Amino acid sequence: ATSANGMDWLVANIINEVKNSDFLHVSNEVSAKENCEYVSGMRFCMKTEHLEVLNKLGVDIVELTGNHNLDHGKDPYTQTMQ
């Protein structure tokens, strides 16, 4: 849905719930990967450009402890932390 509708569309649906937060802490369950493809099964990732949603929401703390962060190996995980 984000790819088809844009990140502003996604943010618009939740920004009112978080815009007055002193700190916004989210759990990012998957690592970002440049050429992430959404396939069926239990291997997940997110497109690198979708990390911009965190900035648009004003996220202060991103937790990277989700059980799918290493689904595509160590490199995407390390790059997501950076």
N, C-alpha and C positions, 0 to 999 in steps of 0.2 A: 504494500500500500504506500509506503514512503517513497519508493522509486517512482511510482505512477503519479502521486499527488504532491510530492515535494515535502521538504522538512518543515516549512512554515505551516503546512496543513497539519502535520503531526503535533507540532508544538502548540498550535491554536487549541487543540482539544484538551490540553492539560496545563497550560501556562497559568490560568487563573487559580489553580489549586496550589501552585508553588511560588508564585511571584513575590509573595510577602514573607518568604522564609528567611530566617537569619542565616541558616546554613542549609544547603540542600545536599543530601547524601543519597546516592543511588547505588544499586548493585547492577553492574554490567556483567551479565551471565556468560557472554561470549567474547572472543577476541575479534578485533577488526582485521580484515584481510583484503588486500587491494582487489583481487579478483574473486571475491566471495560469490559463490553460486548457491542458491537455495535449492536443495535437493531433499527428497524424502529420506527418512532414516534418523539417526540420532547423532549426526555430526553437524554442529551449528557454527556459524560465524556471522559477522555483520560487515557490510561494506565500509571501507575506511571513511568515505565521505559522510557517512551517517553519524560519525563521531561529532559532527558539528551540532547535532541536536543537543548534546550536553552543554555546549557553549550557549546556545540559544535559550536554554532553560535556566542558565545561571548556576549550573551544578558546581558545588565547591569540593565535594569529596566523591570519588568514584571507587567503589569496592570492586576488586577483580578477583574474587574468590569463588566465582561460580564454577560448577562442576563441568561446564562445557568450554572453559577458557583454553584448554589444551587440545581441543578436538582437531585442530589443524596444525598441531606441533608447537614447538617452543618459540619459533621466530615471530609468528603473528602475536603471540602473547607478549613477548618482549617489546615489540613495536607498539602495541596498544598501551603498555605502561608508559612508554616515552611520549 
